[in-house]
Amino acid sequence: MAAYSNNPNLLEPEEHVLSTLEKDGSRRWLYPKLSKGVFLLWRRIVAWALIAIFTVLPFIKINGQPAILLDILRREFHLFGMTFLPTDTFLLALLMLTVFLSIFLITALLGRVWCGWACPQTVYFEFVFRPIERFFDGRAGRGGKPAKPPAAWRTAAKYAVFLAVCLHLTHVFLAYFVGVEQLFRWSLGSPLNHPTAFVFILVVTAALMFHVCVFREQLCIVACPYGRLQSVLLDESSMIISYDTKRGEARGKLGKQKREAFAEKNKPEAERTIGLDILQQHGDCIDCGECVTTCPTGIDIRNGLQLECIGCAQCIDACDAIMDRVGRPHGLIRYTSEEALKGGGTRLLRPRIVIYPLLVSVVFGLFLFVLMNRSLADVTPMRGMGRPFIVLDSGDVQNQMRLKIVNRDRVAHAYTLTVEPAGVTAAVHGGAFELSPGEAKTAAVDLSAPFDLFDRGRLDVRLKVSDGTHVVAEETFQMKGPFQRPEQADDEEAIDKEGTDT
């Protein structure tokens, strides 16, 4: 790298291409300082509340099922007392669309509040892994780069604690897919009894360790697409973290004259002894660099809105602390909007703030309507294999159908099938449909109907499935049949054959 940086034939960049890269292309490791303040306090409260929710949710049961269980193998999804099956694809799509539109709305209003306050990357890396790292590096409660490399035993202990935390997170994550009971049985048994789950634990833990030890904040800087989407999700009235250039510029180090000018400015007009020309030459920013050294992604917020900014407000806490020391008011760096910085007011009522809530209301309303009106059983009629119909000796037309029933209720049911119109009969192979909760069963059904009921070879049959108390589902199945009465067709074939013999 030294040979590269000293090569006279190459131009050096004027600034960092990325905040995690030096000018010569080498990795720039970030060790942000910890700036205590009101925003850090509230972010800690929110972070630990989210960590507690993530850890506890698999243990909470609603209607006999975990609050969240994504059982991919059985293709069942339990969400806060509701069970979604593969036939609920439309419902799940509506739910996901509601979530995405809600994120768009929150971003338009509050900027990247998700990234700085609720994203798992931020929550765990900034409030779990970085504190562990600072403790073993000797920078607990302060942050910043260690003055000297920590002892080998400290580094080994740090990585051991990292591994323990990663294993814990991986096991909790797996509990969302298999349940805590199954996870406990696997944990107490031999890995040979569940090799797939064991390999999953190893792979995910290794990926987490790589992220925590190597990739780190680059997930936000180069991998996450959300920062790149903010240019289309934000507008000039969106709440973002910004530096007030009118108040802060021109920057200048805090010399004696500037300290005296700041002190004089806070005095009443009659007590001022220093001219205002000194204050006009310098802004409130003393160019201390605290907003840069405390940033977890290593950017300078004074350069304007950047995709690397996660909206964590550490620069606000750092700048407010400096303003207290130099006797200036808070808010040089603050949550505001570009429109407000230009001297205007923040407009709450604007097109996207009206359109997004309307879309969320429509989509979520449709989700609730479909959810409340779905039946307690899924019934799917399918045409049988082989010939579309056969004509029985009695002259009736018979079709074979396959009927699939899924019990969506939380109790077992014995389902019966009735058909309409009158004259149509149904014979279920294998007896009644006796299904436990969540069970699915497919059985062959013979449908028979007189030829007189058919219209040009077609007959729509109404299928009604009952659980013994009430009809839980109704479906329509179209029977196929001959275009002519079977006896007439046989007579015509006999005449044709006699004429041919003659």
N, C-alpha and C positions, 0 to 999 in steps of 0.2 A: 504493500500500500504506500510505503514511503517513496518508492521509485515512481509510483504512479503520480503522487501529489507533487513531486519535484520535477516532473517532465515539462520542459519549457515549451514543448510543441502542443500542449494541451491547455485549454482555457479553464480556469477554475470558476465554478459557479459563484454568483454573487451571494447566494443564500442557500439554505438547506433545501434540497429537493423534497425530502421528507423530514419530519421532526425526529425520526429515529435513524437518520443517516447523516454521517459527517460529510464534509465537502469532498473528501477523497473516496466516498462510497462505502466506508467502513460503518459498522453498526454503532449507533449512539445509544447507549443504555441509559434509560431514564430512571432517576431516583428522586421523584418529586418531594418537595418539602410538605409538611403537614401544616396547613393554615387553619387554625381554630377560629370558629365564629358561629353565628346563628345558623347559617346554611349547613355547615358541617354537622352541627348538632341534630338538625331535623333530618338530614340525609342518613345519619346513623340510626335514628329511630325508625325511619322507613325501611332501611336495609335490614335491620335485625328483625323487624316485623315480617318482612317478606321471607327471610331465611327460616323463621319459625313456621310460617304457613307452609312453605315448601316441605319442611321436614315432617310436619304433623299431618298434613292432608291424607297420606296413604293409610294412616291409622284410624281416621274418622270414617264411620259407616253411616250411610243414609239408606233407609229401606233395605237393610241387610247387605248392602254393597258398599265398597269403598267410595269415598266422595269423588275420587277420580281413579278410574281403572281403564286403561287402554289395552284390552286383551286382544292382541292382534291375531294370535293363533286361533282363538275361538270366534274372532271377528265380532266382538262385543265391546262397546264403549260405554262405560258408566260415568256420567257427569252429574254430580250433585243430585242423585236420586232418579235421574232419567237414564234409560238404557237405549242406546242407538245400535241398530243392527245394519248389515250391509245394504238392506233395502231402504235405509234412511239416508242415502247419499245426498238427496236433495236437501234434507234438513241440515246435515252437516255442512253442505255448501253454503246455505243461508247463514248458518252460525259463523263460519269463517269469514264470509263477506261482511257480516256485521262487525266483526273484530277489526278487519282491515279498514273499513270506513271510519270506525271509531278512532283508530290510530291517526288517520288522515285529519280528522276533526281536531283531535288533541294537539297534533303538530301545528295545524294552522293557528290554533289559539295560543299555545304555550311553547312552541318550538320543540327542541329535542329534550323535553322533560323526561321522556321515557329513557333515553340513553344515560342521563346523568343521575336519575333517581331510582329506576326500577329495572333496568336491563340486568340479567344475571351476570354478564361480564363485569359490569361496574360494581354490582352489589358484592360479589364474591371476591373479585380481585382487589378492590379498593378497601373493603371492610373485613376481609378475612386473610387473604394471602399477603397483601402489603404490610399490614400490622405484624404478621408473623415474621416477614422478612426484616422489618425495621427492628424488631426485638432481638433477633439473632445477629443483626449487623451492628447493634449498639446504637441505633437511632430511634428507639421507641419514643413515640409522642412528638418527634421532631421531623423525621424524614430527612431527605437529602442524601447525597452520596457519602459513604463512610470515608473517614479521613485516611484509613489504611485498610488493606484487605483483612477481613475477619479471620480468626483462627480456624484451622481446618475442622476442629470438632464442632465449632459453631455452624459452619457451612453444612457439615454432615447432618447435624441435628435439624437444621432448617429444612433440608430436603426430606428428612425422615418425617417431619411434621407435615410437610406438603403432601407426601405420599399417603399419610393417614387421612388427611382431609379429602384428598381425591378419591380414595377408596370409599369413604363415607358418602360422598356425593354420588358416586357411581351406584352404590347399593340403594340409596334412596331413589335415584332416578329409575333403577330397574324395578323398584317396588310399584311404580306407576304402571308397569306393564304386566306384572305377574302377581301382584298382591303381596302384602307383608307376610302372610302365613306361608305362602310358597317360598318366599325369600328366606325366611327363618329356617325352613326345612332344608333348603339348599345350603345355607351357611353352615349348618351343623353336620351335613353329610359329606361324603367324598365327592370331589370334583368329577370323578369318573361317572357318577350317576347323573350328572347334568353337564356334559362337556360344552354344549352350546352356550349356556348361561355363563359358564366359567370363562370361556374365550371372550364373550362379550364384556365381562368385567375387566379382563386383562387389557383388551383393546381400548375401551373407553378410558380406563385409568391411565394408560400410557398416553393417550391423546390429551387428557387433562394435564398430565405432568409436562408434556411438551409445551402446551400452551402457557402454563404458569411459569415454567423455567426459561423458555426460549421465545415464544411468539409474543406473549404478554400483550401490551397495549397496541401492537400492530393489528390485532383483530379489529379494533375500532378504526385504525388509520387506513389500512389497505384492503381488508377483507369484508367488512360490513357494508352492505349496499345502502343502508338507511341514510348514512351521511350524504351519499350521492343523490339520494332522492329528495333531500331537503330543499334543493333549488326549485323543485316543482311543487312541493308541499307548503312552502312558506310564502308569505307575501310581506309587504312593507309594514303591515300592522301586526305581524306575528311577534310574540314575546320571545326575545333572544337575549343572550348575554352580550353586551356591547360596551365599548370604551367610548366615553364622551370626548371626542376630539376637540370640540369647541372649548371645553373647560380644561382639558389636559394639556393641549399644545400651546406654545412650544415647550417641549420637555427640557428639563435642566436639573442638574445635580443640586442637592440641597446645600447651597453655600450659606455663608453668614448673612449676606444681604437678603437672600431669599427667605431665610428663617425669620429675620426681622420684619420683612414685608408681610409674611403670613401673620405674624403676631400683631402687627399694626392694623391689618385689615379687620381683625376681630374686635378692635377697639371702637368706641363711639367716634363719630366724625370730629368732635371737638378735641379729642385726645390724640389724634393722629399727628405724627411729627415727620413721617417719611412720605415722600411723594409716591403717587400711584404708578409712576413710570416703570418702576422695578417690577411690579406685578403684571404690567402690560407686556413686559418682555418675556415672561415665563408663565406657563400654565401650572395647574396643580400637580401634574405628573412630575415626580422628582427623578424619574428614570432609575428606580431602584432595582427593577427586574424581578421583584417578588411575584408578580403575576405570571411570569414565565417559569420560574423555578418551582412553583407550586402546581403547575398544570400537569395532570397525569398523562397528557398526550404530547407535552413539550412544545406547544405553540405559543405565539405571542398574540394575545387577544387584541392588542392595540393595532394590529394589522387588519382588523375587520373580521367579519364572519368567515369562518373557514370550515371545510367539511370535517376536519379533525376535531373540532370543538364538540364535546359531548354534553355541554350544558351542566357541568357539575357544580359550578359556582365557587370553586376553590379560589379562583382569581378575585372574586368579589370579597370573600373573607380576608384574603391577603391584602388587598388594596384598602379595605375599610380599616384594617389594623394600622396601616401606614398613615392613612389620613388622620387617625386619632393621634398618632405620634407628632404629626406636623401641624396639628390644629386646624385641619380643614374638614369640611362636612363629608359624610359618606356619599357614595353614588358615582364616583368617577368611573368605576366599572359597575354595572348594575343590570338587572333584568329590565329591559325596555324594548322598544321597537324602533326600526329604522325611521319610521314616520315621526315618532316622537323626538328622535335625535335631530331631525331636520327642523324642528320647531313646531311641528303640527301636533295634533292630538291623535291618539290611537283609536281607530275606528273599529268598534266591535261588530257593527252591522255592515257586512260586506258580502259579496256573492257567495264565496266558498263557505262562509260561516252560516249561510242560509241553506245552501244546497246540501252540504254534508249532513246536517241534522235531519233534513227531510229524507235523504236516502237511507240513513240509519233507521229512522222511524218506519219507513216503508218495508225495508228488508227484515228488520226485527219483528215488525208486526206480522209479516207473512210467515216468518218462522214460528211465532206463537200460534198463529191460526192453524198451520199445518200440524204443529205439535199437539194442540188440544183436540184436533179432529182425527188424528190417526187412530186406527182400530187396535184392539187388543190382540189381534192375530193377523199375520200376513198370509194371504192366500194367493197362490200363483198357479193357474191352470196351464198345462202344456200339452201339446198334441203328442199322442203316442207314436211309437216307432212302427214301421210297416205300412200296410195299406191304410188309406184314409178312412175307409168304411168297409163293412161287410153286410150282406143281406142275409138275415136269419131265415130258417125254414118257415117261421111264422109270418114272414114278409116284413118284419120290422128291420129298421136300419140301425146298425150298431157302430159306434165310434169308440176307440180306446183313447183315454185321456190320462195324463199323469198330473196329480194334484199335490202341490207342495204347501204345507201349512207350517208356519212358525209361530210358536206360542210366545207372545210378547209380554204376557202377564207375569206376576211374581208368584203365582200359584199354578199347580198342575190342572190340566183340563182334559176332558174327553170330548172331542169334537165330532159332530154329526153333520152329514151332508144331505141337503134337500135340493130338488131341482124343479124348475118351472120351464114351460107351461105343463098343464095336466097332460098325462099320457106319456111323458118322458120318465124313464126310470134310471136309477144309478146304482151300480153294484160295486162296492169298494173291495178290492182284493186285500186280504190280510186283516179284515175287521176294522174297528173304529180307530180314529186317530187319538191315541192317548199320549199326551205330551207333557213333560215336566217343564218348569219355567225356563224359557230361552231355548228349548229344544225344537228342532226342525225335523219333519218327516215327509217323505214323498211316497205316495202309493198309487198303484194303477187303478183306474176307475173305468168301468164299462158303461157307456151311455147308450140307451136304446130308445128309439122313438118310431111311431108309425110313419109310413111314407107320406100320409096325407098332411102331416105337419110341415113338410118341407116345401120351400118355395124356390124353384129352379136349383135344386140340389143343395140348399142352405137352410139351416135352422139355428137361430140364436137361442141358446139355453141359459137361463139365469141360475147361477149356483149360489146357494146360501149355506154358510157354515155357521153352526150354532155351538155354543159351549154348554148347552143344557139350560141356560137361563135366558139368553137373548142372542140374536144374530150378531156375530162379531165382524163378519165381512161378507160382501156380495161381489161376485164377479160374473162376467159374461163369457161364454165359450160358444164358438160357432161350430155346429156339427156339419159334416159333409155327407151327402147322399146322392143317389142316382137322379138323373133328370126325368126319367120315365118310371112309371110304376113297374116294379120288378116282374109281375106276371105278364104285363104287356110286352116288356122287353124279351122275356123268354119266348112268348108266342111268335114275335117277329123273327127271333133267331131261328125258331123251328121252321117257319115258312121259308126263310131264306135258305135253310139247309135242304128242305124238300125240293125247292126249285133248282138248286144246284145239282142234286142227285138225278132229277129228271133230265 
